[in-house]
Amino acid sequence: MRNFSLDKSKIKVLLLEGIHENAVEFFKENGYSDIECLNEALSGNELEKRLQNTHIIGIRSRTELRKSLLSGASKLFAIGCFSIGTNQVDIRDAKMMGIPVFNAPFSNTRSVAELVIAECIMLMRGIPEKSALAHRKIWMKSLNNSVEIRAKTLWIIGYGHIGSQVSILAENLGMNVFYFDI
């Protein structure tokens, strides 16, 4: 059994993959001061080396924490996945080592929903084709095949967190929304 009665100032926090500054502020507000942030993912020997002195790690989807890495991380006592899922971590092995794994299931919901709506608008207006032509120095300024999404029908398959947010945005833009969900 691991003993984690450390003073918060002695707890090493490693945040990878450009995790938002809000996470750093959260840790600081809660008494943690040894916080390292990197914009990139780490892997192999570099990740293994950093994990040897890390107590808490925050990752996104590119960093993979497999059994071989976890077994060498004797000080690690928490893994935060700043993503919807946790498939980048061997959950079973982490659990067997007493390391809880947390995720942020709603962190990107609105961003993904906004991207879906943006892509719907771009497709309805023919932006991909017009952009490709413009890059070949052909200006296609035409109303043909450039349609508003207002009063159009959007079918959503899966009405979970993202699907329901897409629905809210689409309805606010005047779309008719139907969905299917098990």
C-alpha positions as CSV (number, residue, x, y, z in Angstrom):
1,M,0.0,0.0,0.0
2,R,1.3,3.4,-0.9
3,N,1.7,6.2,1.7
4,F,0.6,9.6,0.4
5,S,0.7,11.9,3.4
6,L,2.8,14.5,1.5
7,D,2.5,18.2,1.9
8,K,0.8,19.6,-1.2
9,S,3.9,21.7,-1.9
10,K,5.9,18.5,-2.3
11,I,3.4,16.9,-4.7
12,K,4.6,17.0,-8.3
13,V,1.9,17.6,-10.9
14,L,2.6,17.0,-14.6
15,L,0.2,18.3,-17.2
16,L,0.8,17.3,-20.8
17,E,-0.6,18.0,-24.2
18,G,-1.4,21.7,-23.7
19,I,-4.0,21.3,-21.0
20,H,-5.7,24.6,-20.4
21,E,-4.3,27.2,-18.0
22,N,-7.5,26.8,-15.9
23,A,-6.2,23.4,-14.7
24,V,-3.0,25.1,-13.5
25,E,-4.9,27.8,-11.7
26,F,-7.1,25.1,-10.0
27,F,-4.1,23.3,-8.7
28,K,-2.5,26.6,-7.4
29,E,-5.7,27.7,-5.7
30,N,-5.8,24.3,-3.9
31,G,-2.3,24.6,-2.5
32,Y,-0.2,22.8,-5.2
33,S,2.9,24.6,-6.3
34,D,5.1,22.1,-8.2
35,I,3.3,22.1,-11.5
36,E,4.9,21.4,-14.8
37,C,3.0,22.0,-18.1
38,L,4.1,20.8,-21.5
39,N,2.4,21.4,-24.8
40,E,3.3,18.1,-26.2
41,A,2.6,14.5,-25.4
42,L,5.5,12.4,-24.1
43,S,6.2,8.7,-24.7
44,G,8.8,6.1,-24.3
45,N,11.8,6.8,-22.1
46,E,11.0,10.5,-21.7
47,L,7.5,9.7,-20.2
48,E,8.9,6.8,-18.1
49,K,11.6,9.2,-16.7
50,R,9.1,11.9,-15.8
51,L,6.6,9.5,-14.2
52,Q,9.2,8.4,-11.7
53,N,8.9,11.7,-9.8
54,T,5.3,12.5,-10.7
55,H,2.4,12.2,-8.2
56,I,-0.5,13.5,-10.4
57,I,-0.5,13.5,-14.1
58,G,-3.0,15.2,-16.4
59,I,-3.2,14.0,-20.0
60,R,-5.3,14.2,-23.1
61,S,-5.7,11.6,-25.8
62,R,-2.1,11.3,-27.3
63,T,-0.3,10.2,-24.1
64,E,-0.7,6.5,-23.4
65,L,-0.2,5.1,-19.9
66,R,0.2,1.4,-20.3
67,K,1.0,-1.2,-17.6
68,S,4.8,-1.0,-18.3
69,L,4.8,2.7,-17.6
70,L,2.5,2.6,-14.6
71,S,4.5,-0.2,-12.9
72,G,7.5,2.1,-12.8
73,A,5.6,5.1,-11.5
74,S,5.8,4.3,-7.8
75,K,4.9,7.9,-6.7
76,L,1.9,8.2,-9.0
77,F,-1.4,8.4,-7.2
78,A,-3.9,10.0,-9.6
79,I,-4.4,10.2,-13.4
80,G,-6.6,12.9,-14.9
81,C,-7.7,12.4,-18.5
82,F,-8.8,15.7,-19.9
83,S,-11.0,14.0,-22.4
84,I,-14.3,12.2,-22.7
85,G,-12.8,8.7,-22.5
86,T,-10.0,7.0,-20.7
87,N,-8.9,4.4,-23.3
88,Q,-5.4,5.9,-23.3
89,V,-4.9,4.4,-19.8
90,D,-4.8,0.8,-18.8
91,I,-7.6,1.3,-16.3
92,R,-7.5,-2.3,-14.9
93,D,-3.8,-2.1,-14.2
94,A,-4.1,1.4,-12.7
95,K,-6.9,0.2,-10.5
96,M,-4.8,-2.8,-9.3
97,M,-2.0,-0.4,-8.4
98,G,-4.5,1.8,-6.4
99,I,-4.3,4.7,-8.9
100,P,-7.7,6.3,-9.6
101,V,-8.3,7.5,-13.2
102,F,-10.6,10.5,-13.7
103,N,-11.9,11.9,-17.0
104,A,-13.8,15.0,-18.1
105,P,-16.8,13.6,-20.0
106,F,-18.3,17.1,-20.7
107,S,-15.1,19.0,-21.3
108,N,-15.4,19.0,-25.1
109,T,-19.1,18.6,-25.6
110,R,-19.9,22.1,-26.7
111,S,-16.8,22.4,-28.8
112,V,-17.7,19.3,-30.8
113,A,-21.3,20.4,-31.1
114,E,-20.2,23.8,-32.5
115,L,-17.9,22.1,-35.0
116,V,-20.7,19.8,-36.2
117,I,-22.9,22.9,-36.8
118,A,-20.1,24.8,-38.5
119,E,-19.5,21.9,-40.8
120,C,-23.2,21.7,-41.6
121,I,-23.1,25.3,-42.6
122,M,-20.0,24.9,-44.7
123,L,-21.4,21.9,-46.5
124,M,-24.8,23.6,-47.2
125,R,-22.9,26.7,-48.6
126,G,-20.5,24.7,-50.7
127,I,-17.5,26.1,-48.9
128,P,-15.2,23.1,-49.4
129,E,-15.6,23.2,-53.2
130,K,-15.4,27.0,-53.3
131,S,-12.2,26.9,-51.2
132,A,-10.6,24.3,-53.4
133,L,-11.3,26.4,-56.4
134,A,-10.1,29.6,-54.8
135,H,-6.8,27.9,-54.0
136,R,-6.5,27.2,-57.8
137,K,-7.2,30.9,-58.4
138,I,-10.8,30.3,-59.6
139,W,-13.3,32.6,-58.0
140,M,-16.7,30.9,-57.8
141,K,-19.0,33.6,-56.6
142,S,-22.4,32.2,-57.1
143,L,-25.6,31.7,-55.2
144,N,-26.1,28.3,-56.8
145,N,-25.7,25.5,-54.2
146,S,-25.2,28.0,-51.5
147,V,-28.2,27.4,-49.1
148,E,-29.0,28.6,-45.6
149,I,-29.6,26.0,-43.0
150,R,-32.6,27.7,-41.6
151,A,-35.8,25.6,-42.1
152,K,-33.7,22.6,-43.1
153,T,-34.1,19.2,-41.3
154,L,-31.3,17.7,-39.3
155,W,-31.4,14.1,-38.2
156,I,-29.2,13.2,-35.2
157,I,-28.3,9.6,-34.5
158,G,-27.4,9.3,-30.8
159,Y,-28.9,11.9,-28.5
160,G,-26.3,11.9,-25.7
161,H,-24.3,14.8,-24.5
162,I,-23.0,15.9,-27.9
163,G,-26.2,15.1,-29.9
164,S,-28.4,17.1,-27.5
165,Q,-26.0,20.1,-27.7
166,V,-26.1,19.9,-31.5
167,S,-29.8,19.9,-31.3
168,I,-29.9,23.0,-29.2
169,L,-27.6,24.9,-31.5
170,A,-29.4,23.7,-34.6
171,E,-32.8,24.7,-33.3
172,N,-31.5,28.1,-32.4
173,L,-30.4,28.5,-36.0
174,G,-34.0,27.7,-37.1
175,M,-33.4,24.0,-38.1
176,N,-36.0,21.3,-37.7
177,V,-34.4,18.6,-35.6
178,F,-35.2,14.9,-35.3
179,Y,-33.2,12.3,-33.5
180,F,-32.9,8.6,-32.9
181,D,-31.5,7.2,-29.7
182,I,-31.7,3.7,-28.2
